[in-house]
Amino acid sequence: MKRSSVLVVDDSPTMRALISAALSRNPALIVVGEAADPFEARDAIKRLDPDVVTLDIEMPKMNGLEFLERIMRLRPTPVVVVSSLTEKGADTTIRALEMGAVDCVAKPSSKNPKSFDDLGATVVAAARAHMHSRARPRRDMDAAEQTFERYGSDGRIVAIGSSMGGVEALCVVLQAFPENCPPTIITQHMPAMFTRSLAERLDRLCKPQVREATDGAALVPGCVYLAPGGEAHLEVSGSKHPQCRLRVGEPESGHRPSIDTMFKSAARAFGGNALGVILTGMGRDGAEGLLAMRQAGADTIGQDEATSLVYGMPRAAFEIGAVRRQAPLRLIGAQILEATNSAKARQTWR
């Protein structure tokens, strides 16, 4: 088995040692080099041509986002951000994911001492990412731009699940939504501090209101609710007066919050009065839940392989018959709106 090569970039010698040790425990990986700043990293990337780079974006000598932009522009390489769980670190990490980093992992802390337990699996998945298919989240994407002469939500709830590559994918989908979009719930695999920053970032970029979900929040048109990372699953209840529910519990399908948990609750609460969407991500979380939604009468959409950064979750859902139709990322927002539009006026998109 060919091992994937990794370059570790961090200004702290202790952190470089911790990251390298965590990666070396995975037999599918080999750490080929370390760098203490972006200039060392630039030379190491040219010399070693690693399959994956782990990157601390808060480093001396060069802004980490500037360095990441150069990597994506000049030598597209899967980058996993290893970031501190601070407000500043979280905000910068979300910008990095939006710019092209494939995933993020929190540095160990007293509150989260086991954050590196899944680092190896994350880097292995990153090595398989389809970097050539990355879609840039722009408001003016020609193929995804759509004109709805009149849009009104038909009352259906939209549930979206995403993981690796999901920040870019969510930007693309939600930037197609109007201010009065259908009530939408999202589970994106991400540590707690990062989900708050992601919600704030999406709220600034998109027309609808985007916020972290809170227990008991009413699901209404024009609002998008993102599952907070941490100890609870995002569920929904009440077909007449739909609400978000945060349920503390054990991980499901290896995750908390779990996409499967969210989808299954939507199937129970709304049946056919819902629409489920599975986006890019590794693993199988969401496949069984999306199947439950489809069997309950809900419409379902899966991101296609060509535009998925990691065609893991969408593939798993498609192979068990959970996906009614597949679509390229740039058209998924338009298809959600077409399916949930109560207005009878003509809708067009290029």
Residue pairs with C-beta under 8 A, 6 or more apart in sequence:
1 27
1 28
3 27
3 28
3 29
3 30
4 28
4 29
4 30
4 51
4 52
4 123
4 124
4 127
5 29
5 30
5 31
5 32
5 48
5 49
5 50
5 51
5 52
6 23
6 29
6 30
6 31
6 32
6 50
6 51
6 52
6 53
6 54
6 123
7 31
7 32
7 33
7 34
7 35
7 41
7 44
7 45
7 48
7 50
7 52
7 53
7 54
8 16
8 19
8 20
8 23
8 31
8 33
8 34
8 35
8 54
9 34
9 35
9 36
9 37
9 38
9 40
9 41
9 53
9 54
9 55
9 56
9 59
10 16
10 19
10 34
10 36
10 54
10 55
10 56
10 59
10 82
11 36
11 37
11 56
11 59
11 60
12 56
13 36
15 56
15 82
15 107
16 34
16 36
18 108
18 116
19 54
19 82
19 116
19 119
20 31
20 34
22 116
22 119
22 120
23 29
23 31
23 54
23 119
23 120
23 123
24 30
24 31
25 120
26 120
26 121
26 123
26 124
28 120
28 124
29 120
29 123
29 124
29 127
32 48
32 50
33 44
33 47
33 48
33 50
34 44
35 41
35 43
35 44
36 59
37 59
37 60
37 61
37 62
38 59
38 61
38 62
38 64
38 66
38 67
39 61
39 62
41 53
41 55
41 67
42 67
42 70
44 50
45 53
45 71
45 75
45 77
50 77
51 77
51 78
51 127
52 77
52 78
52 79
52 80
52 123
52 126
52 127
53 71
53 77
53 78
53 79
53 80
54 79
54 80
54 81
54 82
54 105
54 119
54 123
55 64
55 67
55 68
55 79
55 80
55 81
55 82
55 96
55 101
56 64
56 81
56 82
56 83
57 64
57 65
57 67
57 68
57 81
57 83
57 92
57 93
57 96
58 64
58 83
58 84
58 88
58 89
58 92
59 67
64 92
64 96
65 92
65 95
65 96
65 99
68 79
68 96
68 99
68 100
68 101
69 99
69 100
71 77
71 79
71 100
72 79
72 99
72 100
76 100
76 131
76 132
76 134
77 131
78 102
78 126
78 127
78 129
78 131
79 96
79 100
79 101
79 102
79 126
80 101
80 102
80 103
80 104
80 105
80 119
80 122
80 123
80 126
81 93
81 96
81 97
81 101
81 103
81 104
81 105
82 104
82 105
82 106
82 107
82 119
83 89
83 90
83 92
83 93
83 104
83 105
83 106
83 107
83 194
84 106
84 107
84 109
85 106
85 107
85 109
85 111
85 112
85 191
85 192
85 193
86 193
87 193
87 197
89 193
90 193
90 194
90 196
90 197
91 197
91 200
91 201
93 101
93 104
93 194
93 197
94 167
94 194
94 197
94 198
94 201
95 201
96 104
97 103
97 104
97 167
97 168
98 137
98 167
98 168
98 171
98 201
100 134
100 168
102 126
102 129
102 164
102 165
102 309
102 310
103 122
103 125
103 126
103 164
103 165
104 190
104 191
104 194
105 115
105 116
105 118
105 119
105 122
105 191
106 112
106 115
106 191
106 193
106 194
107 115
108 114
108 115
108 116
109 115
112 191
115 191
121 282
122 164
125 164
125 282
125 310
125 312
126 164
128 310
129 164
129 165
129 309
129 310
130 306
130 308
130 309
130 310
130 311
131 309
133 306
133 307
133 308
133 309
134 165
134 168
134 309
135 141
135 168
135 169
135 172
135 307
135 329
135 330
136 168
137 168
137 171
137 172
137 175
137 205
138 175
139 175
141 172
141 330
142 350
143 328
143 330
143 331
143 350
144 172
144 176
144 330
144 331
144 333
144 334
144 349
145 176
145 349
145 350
146 176
146 333
146 334
146 337
146 347
146 348
146 349
146 350
147 347
147 348
147 349
148 178
148 337
148 341
148 343
148 345
148 347
149 343
149 345
149 346
149 347
150 343
150 345
151 178
151 180
151 337
151 341
151 343
151 347
152 180
152 341
152 342
152 343
153 180
153 181
153 182
153 183
153 221
153 340
153 341
153 342
154 182
154 340
154 341
154 342
155 273
155 342
156 182
156 270
156 273
156 274
156 275
156 339
156 340
157 182
157 183
157 184
157 185
157 219
157 236
157 242
157 266
157 270
157 273
157 274
157 275
158 181
158 182
158 183
158 184
158 185
158 274
158 275
158 276
158 277
158 336
158 340
159 184
159 185
159 186
159 236
159 262
159 263
159 266
159 274
159 275
159 276
159 277
159 293
160 170
160 173
160 184
160 185
160 186
160 187
160 276
160 277
160 278
160 279
161 186
161 187
161 188
161 259
161 262
161 263
161 276
161 277
161 278
161 279
161 281
161 285
161 286
161 289
161 290
161 313
162 169
162 170
162 186
162 187
162 188
162 189
162 259
162 278
162 279
162 280
162 281
162 313
163 188
163 189
163 259
163 279
163 280
163 281
163 282
163 283
163 285
163 310
163 312
163 313
164 189
164 280
164 281
164 282
164 309
164 310
164 312
165 279
165 280
165 281
165 308
165 309
165 310
166 188
166 189
166 190
166 279
166 280
166 281
167 188
167 198
168 309
169 279
169 280
169 303
169 309
169 329
170 186
170 188
170 198
170 202
170 279
171 202
171 205
171 206
172 329
172 330
172 332
172 333
173 277
173 279
173 329
173 332
173 333
173 336
174 184
174 202
174 205
174 206
174 208
174 210
174 224
174 333
175 205
175 206
175 207
175 333
176 332
176 333
176 334
176 336
176 337
177 184
177 206
177 207
177 208
177 224
177 333
177 336
177 337
178 207
178 208
178 337
179 207
179 208
179 222
180 208
180 221
180 222
181 207
181 208
181 221
181 222
181 224
181 337
182 221
182 275
182 336
182 337
182 340
183 219
183 220
183 221
183 223
183 225
183 242
184 208
184 223
184 224
184 225
185 213
185 219
185 224
185 225
185 227
185 234
185 236
185 244
185 262
185 266
186 224
186 225
186 226
186 227
187 226
187 227
187 234
187 257
187 258
187 259
187 261
187 262
188 195
188 198
188 226
188 227
189 255
189 259
189 281
189 285
190 198
190 229
191 229
191 230
192 228
192 229
192 230
193 229
194 229
195 212
195 226
195 227
195 228
195 229
196 212
196 228
198 226
199 210
199 211
199 212
199 226
200 210
202 210
202 224
202 226
203 209
203 210
203 211
206 224
208 222
208 223
208 224
209 222
209 223
209 224
210 223
210 224
210 226
211 217
211 223
211 224
211 225
211 226
212 225
212 226
212 227
212 228
213 225
213 226
213 227
213 228
213 234
213 244
213 246
214 244
214 246
215 244
215 245
215 246
216 243
216 244
216 245
217 225
217 243
217 244
218 241
218 242
218 243
219 225
219 236
219 242
219 243
219 244
225 234
225 244
227 233
227 234
227 257
227 262
228 234
228 246
228 257
229 257
230 256
230 257
231 248
231 256
232 246
232 247
232 248
232 249
232 256
232 257
233 246
233 247
233 249
233 252
233 256
233 257
233 258
233 261
233 262
234 244
234 245
234 246
234 257
234 261
234 262
235 244
235 245
235 246
235 247
235 261
235 262
235 265
236 242
236 243
236 244
236 245
236 262
236 265
236 266
236 269
236 270
237 243
237 245
237 265
237 269
238 269
239 269
239 270
239 271
239 273
242 269
242 270
245 265
247 261
249 256
249 261
250 256
251 258
252 258
252 260
252 261
252 285
253 259
253 260
253 261
253 283
253 284
253 285
253 286
253 288
254 283
254 285
255 285
258 285
258 289
259 278
259 285
259 286
259 289
259 313
260 285
260 286
260 287
260 288
260 289
261 289
262 289
263 276
263 286
263 288
263 289
263 290
263 292
263 293
264 288
264 289
264 292
264 293
266 274
266 276
266 289
266 293
266 298
267 274
267 289
267 292
267 293
267 295
267 296
267 298
268 296
270 296
270 298
271 296
271 297
271 298
272 296
272 297
272 298
273 298
274 293
274 296
274 298
274 299
275 298
275 299
275 300
275 301
275 336
275 339
275 340
276 289
276 290
276 293
276 294
276 298
276 299
276 300
276 301
277 300
277 301
277 302
277 303
277 332
277 336
278 286
278 287
278 290
278 300
278 301
278 302
278 303
278 313
278 314
278 317
278 322
278 323
279 303
279 308
279 313
279 314
279 329
279 332
280 303
280 307
280 308
280 309
280 310
280 311
280 313
280 314
280 329
281 310
281 312
281 313
281 314
282 310
282 312
282 313
283 312
283 313
283 316
284 312
284 313
284 316
285 313
286 313
286 316
286 317
287 313
287 316
287 317
287 319
287 320
287 322
288 320
288 322
290 300
290 302
290 317
290 322
290 323
291 317
291 320
291 321
291 322
293 300
293 322
294 300
294 321
294 322
294 323
294 324
299 324
299 339
300 317
300 322
300 323
300 324
300 325
301 323
301 324
301 325
301 326
301 327
301 332
301 335
301 336
302 314
302 317
302 318
302 322
302 323
302 325
302 326
302 327
303 311
303 314
303 326
303 327
303 328
303 329
303 332
304 314
304 326
304 327
304 328
304 329
305 311
305 314
305 315
306 328
307 328
307 329
307 330
308 314
308 329
314 323
314 326
317 323
318 326
325 335
327 335
331 349
334 349
337 347
338 347
341 347
